[in-house]
Amino acid sequence: MSRFAPLVALLILVSILSGCDRRAGEKRQIEETVRRYNQLLTQGYESLNMTPLTEVAETEQATKVYSHMAALGEARTKMYPTLRDIAFSDFRFSSVSSAAVTTRESWDFRHVNIDSGTVTHEEKGFVYRLAYRLALRGGRWMVREVASMEGNEKGSGAKR
């Protein structure tokens, strides 16, 4: 056995542990990005302005959400979403600048008529299973795409 074997083993262990620590830090950053995305999404629906979403989302994803918000606006409806709970799972890194994560999110929604201010629809406890694709841009994770997965659960919807 070489006298350098313990040193080599130590270097390998340090390398493995630093890689794990880096991934843990990236996972935290991704979680923060997704949480911020949902916060800005909520504010965007409430203010009818999705422009701030580009802080954490690529233009194509922000435009997709803007289109939905605009369609609601054309129907004279404003949506007030509230994120009740979010759980993260299944982090995947396909490269150093591309990642994916799955979430289970519980949301409440209230649709309000813009003209009368009356609540037209309310949904409580709607559970989404979502797949987020993210890209590392300029040292920051950005939401590239959000896709709904099978297994979404309808909450207690109440038409008014």
N, C-alpha and C positions, 0 to 999 in steps of 0.2 A: 504494500500500500504506500502510495506516495505521501511525502510529508505535506504536499499541497492539497491533498484530498479534502481535509476539513475546510480549508479556505475556499475551495471551489464549491463545496456543498453550501457553505454560508452565502457565497455570492449568488448562487442559484436561488436559495431561499429568499434572500433580500429582493431579488429580481421578481420573483413570483408575488411576494407580498406587496411590493410597490405597484405592480400591475393590478392587483385586487383593490388596493387603496384608490388608484386612479379611476377604476370602474365605479367604485362606490361614490366617488366625487361626481362623476359624470351622471350617474343615476340620480343623485340629489339635484343636480342642475336641470336635468330633464323633468323631474317632478316639479321643480319650481317653475319651469317654463310652461308646463301644462296647467298648473294652478293659475299662473298669471294669464294664460290664454283664456281660461274659463272666467276669470274675473273681468277681463276686458270684453269678452263676449257678452257677459251679462250687462255690463255698462253700455255696450254698443246697442243692444236691443232696447234698453231703457231710454237711451238718448237719441235713438235712430241715427247713430253715427258709428260706423265700424272702422273709421280711419285709424284710431289708436291701436287696433288689433295688429297692425303691421309692426308694432314694437316686438312681437313674438311670433308672428306668422308670416310666411312668404306671401307675396302679393296674390298669387293664384288662390290660395286657401282663404285669404281675407275677402277676395272678390266673390268667392262661392258663398260665404256667409252673408256678405252684403246683399247679394241677389235674393236670398231668403228673407232678409229683413225688409228689403224694398218691396217684395211681393206682399208681405204682411201690411206694409204701409199703404200700398195701393188698395188693399182691401179695407183700409181705414182701421187697422188693428195694430195695437202696440203690444208686444210681449214682454212680460216681466218674469224672467227665469231666476230661480234661486237654486244654487248647488247646495244640496244637503250633506252629501258625503261623496268621497272619492277614494278608491283603493287602487293601487298600482300593482301590476304583475307582468311577468313575461317580458323583461327587458331583453332586447336583442341588438347587437351591434354588428352590422354587416360590413362596416369599414370604420376607420377612425373618424369619419365625418358623416356617418349615416347610422341612425338608430331607430328603433321602434319600441313602443310600449303599449300594453293593453291596460285599460282602466274599466272599473265598474263604478258608474256614477249614478247617484240618486238625485233627481231634480224635481222641483215643483215649478209649475208654469201657471201664469195668469194672463189671459188675453183680455185686453180692454179696448173697447171702441174708442177711437181717437176723438170723435165728435161729441159723444154723450158721456164718456167716462165710465160707462157701465161695463161690468165684467161679463164677457160673452162666453168664456170657457175657463175652467180651472182644472188643473191636473196636479195631483199630489203623489209623490213617491214613484215617479216614472224612473225606471232603472234602465240605463243604457250600458251596453258593453261596447266600448269604442277602441279602435286601433289607431294610434297616433304614429305617424311617420315624421321624423325630425331630421334636420340637416344642420351640421355645424358650419356656421357662417361667421367669419371674423371673430372666432373664439366664443361665439354664443350659439346655443341651440335654438333653432327656429322650427315652428310647426310647419311641415310641408303639406301634410294631408291628414284629415280625420275621416275615418270610415266607421260606420255602424256595423257591428257584428251580429250574428244570430244570437238569440237569447235575450233580447230586450223585453222588459216586463212592463206592462201597462199598470199604472198606479190606480188610484181611486179618482177617475175622471168624473167631473160633474158639469154637465151642460147647464147653462143659465140662460 
